[in-house]
């Protein structure tokens, strides 16, 4: 637990600092993370070779990080920070409320520990933080729009996490890698974010 907390704190500091600075620092860091994530997929694929699935997952990870870079380039820094913070708050809120009140399984065959109560708790926590952020520094043109996007981020994050859990079950692995002590690999740590920013960027672009 201590190792996980230390790694998480360092990861959060590096990630938030890179987003704040932006430019080539952030882009370079995300490209590096994407390459590591793709390598993790290739390594998992050795357990159960499937070239088509490996290609799809590699493109999914690559375009997910590209989407994150583009969102940072095309919007104010607070918009990107709001996405990241909302994701982390929703994830933490789901974990805490799920452990305390969770009874109804969300997807027992994919991720037995996830519950509907946890999902709802995560959404509520993310919405509360979104209200505070919007009041302090408006990230969109209206509170309603911010809350709608926050709900999407919260639910989308859980979908991304379930997708990665499904992939790991297919390959019979606990973690996608070991680069982040206590957290696993890059794909483990960015699974929710990749799903959300990819869909969000496409929606905002079109």
C-alpha positions as CSV (number, residue, x, y, z in Angstrom):
1,X,0.0,0.0,0.0
2,X,2.8,2.4,0.9
3,X,4.6,1.7,-2.4
4,X,1.3,2.3,-4.3
5,X,0.7,5.6,-2.5
6,X,4.3,6.9,-3.2
7,X,4.1,5.8,-6.9
8,X,0.7,7.4,-7.2
9,X,1.8,10.7,-5.7
10,X,4.9,10.9,-7.9
11,X,2.8,10.0,-11.0
12,X,0.2,12.7,-10.1
13,X,2.9,15.3,-9.6
14,X,4.6,14.5,-12.9
15,X,1.3,14.3,-14.8
16,X,-0.2,17.5,-13.5
17,X,3.1,19.4,-13.9
18,X,3.5,18.2,-17.5
19,X,-0.1,19.3,-18.3
20,X,0.5,22.7,-16.8
21,X,3.7,23.2,-18.8
22,X,2.2,21.7,-22.0
23,X,4.2,22.1,-25.2
24,X,6.8,19.6,-26.2
25,X,7.3,18.4,-22.6
26,X,3.7,17.1,-22.3
27,X,3.6,15.8,-25.9
28,X,7.0,14.0,-25.5
29,X,5.9,12.5,-22.2
30,X,2.6,11.2,-23.7
31,X,4.3,9.8,-26.8
32,X,6.7,8.0,-24.6
33,X,3.9,6.6,-22.5
34,X,2.0,5.5,-25.7
35,X,5.1,3.6,-26.9
36,X,5.5,1.9,-23.5
37,X,1.7,1.0,-23.5
38,X,2.0,-0.5,-27.0
39,X,5.0,-2.5,-25.9
40,X,3.0,-3.8,-23.0
41,X,0.3,-5.0,-25.3
42,X,2.8,-6.8,-27.5
43,X,4.2,-8.5,-24.4
44,X,0.7,-9.6,-23.2
45,X,0.0,-10.9,-26.7
46,X,2.7,-13.5,-26.3
47,X,0.5,-15.3,-23.8
48,X,-2.3,-15.8,-26.4
49,X,-1.2,-14.6,-29.8
50,X,-3.8,-12.6,-31.7
51,X,-2.4,-10.3,-34.3
52,X,-5.7,-8.6,-35.1
53,X,-6.5,-7.9,-31.4
54,X,-2.9,-6.6,-30.8
55,X,-3.2,-4.2,-33.7
56,X,-6.6,-2.9,-32.6
57,X,-5.4,-2.4,-29.0
58,X,-2.2,-0.7,-30.2
59,X,-4.1,1.7,-32.4
60,X,-6.6,2.3,-29.5
61,X,-3.7,3.2,-27.1
62,X,-1.9,5.3,-29.8
63,X,-4.9,7.4,-30.8
64,X,-5.9,7.7,-27.1
65,X,-2.7,9.5,-26.3
66,X,-2.9,11.5,-29.5
67,X,-6.3,12.7,-28.4
68,X,-5.0,13.7,-25.0
69,X,-2.2,15.7,-26.7
70,X,-4.7,17.4,-29.1
71,X,-7.1,18.3,-26.3
72,X,-4.2,19.9,-24.4
73,X,-3.2,21.8,-27.5
74,X,-6.7,22.9,-28.6
75,X,-8.1,23.9,-25.2
76,X,-7.0,25.9,-22.1
77,X,-4.8,24.1,-19.6
78,X,-7.7,24.1,-17.0
79,X,-9.9,22.1,-19.4
80,X,-7.3,19.3,-19.5
81,X,-6.7,19.5,-15.8
82,X,-10.5,19.3,-15.2
83,X,-10.7,16.1,-17.2
84,X,-7.8,14.5,-15.3
85,X,-9.0,15.6,-11.9
86,X,-12.6,14.5,-12.6
87,X,-11.3,11.1,-13.7
88,X,-9.2,10.6,-10.6
89,X,-12.0,11.8,-8.2
90,X,-14.6,9.6,-9.9
91,X,-12.2,6.6,-9.6
92,X,-11.4,7.3,-6.0
93,X,-15.0,8.0,-5.1
94,X,-16.1,4.8,-6.8
95,X,-13.5,2.8,-4.9
96,X,-14.4,4.3,-1.5
97,X,-18.2,4.1,-1.8
98,X,-18.0,0.7,-3.4
99,X,-16.0,-0.7,-0.5
100,X,-18.4,0.9,2.0
101,X,-21.8,0.4,0.5
102,X,-21.3,-1.7,-2.7
103,X,-23.6,-4.7,-3.0
104,X,-24.9,-4.8,-6.6
105,X,-22.2,-6.1,-8.9
106,X,-21.6,-4.0,-12.0
107,X,-19.8,-6.5,-14.2
108,X,-19.1,-9.6,-12.1
109,X,-17.6,-11.7,-14.9
110,X,-15.1,-8.9,-15.9
111,X,-14.4,-7.0,-12.6
112,X,-16.0,-8.6,-9.5
113,X,-15.1,-5.7,-7.2
114,X,-17.0,-3.1,-9.2
115,X,-20.5,-2.2,-8.1
116,X,-23.3,0.0,-9.2
117,X,-23.2,1.8,-5.8
118,X,-19.5,2.6,-6.4
119,X,-20.3,3.9,-9.9
120,X,-23.0,6.2,-8.6
121,X,-20.7,7.3,-5.7
122,X,-17.9,8.1,-8.2
123,X,-20.3,10.2,-10.3
124,X,-21.5,12.2,-7.4
125,X,-18.0,12.9,-6.1
126,X,-16.9,14.0,-9.6
127,X,-19.9,16.2,-10.0
128,X,-19.3,17.9,-6.7
129,X,-15.7,18.7,-7.7
130,X,-16.8,19.8,-11.1
131,X,-19.1,22.4,-9.5
132,X,-16.3,23.8,-7.5
133,X,-14.0,24.0,-10.5
134,X,-16.6,25.6,-12.7
135,X,-17.3,28.2,-10.0
136,X,-13.6,28.9,-9.5
137,X,-12.5,28.8,-13.2
138,X,-15.2,28.0,-15.8
139,X,-13.9,25.2,-18.0
140,X,-16.9,25.4,-20.4
141,X,-19.5,28.0,-21.2
142,X,-22.1,26.8,-18.7
143,X,-22.4,24.8,-15.5
144,X,-24.9,22.4,-17.1
145,X,-22.6,21.6,-19.9
146,X,-19.7,21.0,-17.5
147,X,-21.8,18.6,-15.4
148,X,-23.0,16.7,-18.4
149,X,-19.4,16.2,-19.6
150,X,-18.4,15.3,-16.1
151,X,-21.0,12.5,-16.0
152,X,-19.7,11.3,-19.3
153,X,-16.1,11.3,-17.9
154,X,-17.2,9.4,-14.8
155,X,-19.1,6.7,-16.7
156,X,-16.6,6.6,-19.6
157,X,-13.7,6.1,-17.1
158,X,-15.4,3.0,-15.7
159,X,-16.0,1.7,-19.2
160,X,-12.3,2.1,-20.1
161,X,-11.3,0.3,-16.9
162,X,-13.7,-2.6,-17.7
163,X,-12.4,-2.8,-21.2
164,X,-8.8,-3.1,-20.0
165,X,-9.9,-5.7,-17.4
166,X,-11.5,-7.7,-20.2
167,X,-8.3,-7.6,-22.2
168,X,-6.2,-8.7,-19.2
169,X,-8.6,-11.6,-18.6
170,X,-8.3,-12.6,-22.2
171,X,-4.5,-12.6,-21.9
172,X,-4.6,-14.1,-18.3
173,X,-2.4,-11.4,-16.7
174,X,-2.8,-9.4,-13.5
175,X,-1.2,-6.3,-14.8
176,X,-0.2,-5.0,-18.3
177,X,3.3,-4.2,-17.0
178,X,5.5,-3.4,-14.1
179,X,6.9,0.1,-14.8
180,X,4.8,1.7,-12.1
181,X,5.3,-0.1,-8.7
182,X,2.0,-0.9,-7.1
183,X,0.0,0.2,-10.1
184,X,1.2,-2.1,-12.9
185,X,1.9,-0.8,-16.4
186,X,1.1,2.3,-18.4
187,X,-2.0,0.6,-19.9
188,X,-3.2,-0.1,-16.3
189,X,-2.8,3.5,-15.2
190,X,-4.2,5.2,-18.3
191,X,-7.0,2.7,-19.2
192,X,-9.8,5.0,-18.1
193,X,-8.3,8.2,-19.5
194,X,-7.5,6.7,-22.9
195,X,-11.2,5.7,-23.4
196,X,-12.6,9.0,-22.2
197,X,-10.2,11.4,-24.1
198,X,-10.6,9.5,-27.3
199,X,-14.4,9.6,-27.3
200,X,-14.4,13.2,-25.9
201,X,-11.9,14.5,-28.5
202,X,-13.9,12.9,-31.4
203,X,-17.2,14.4,-30.0
204,X,-15.6,17.9,-29.5
205,X,-13.9,17.8,-32.9
206,X,-17.0,16.8,-34.9
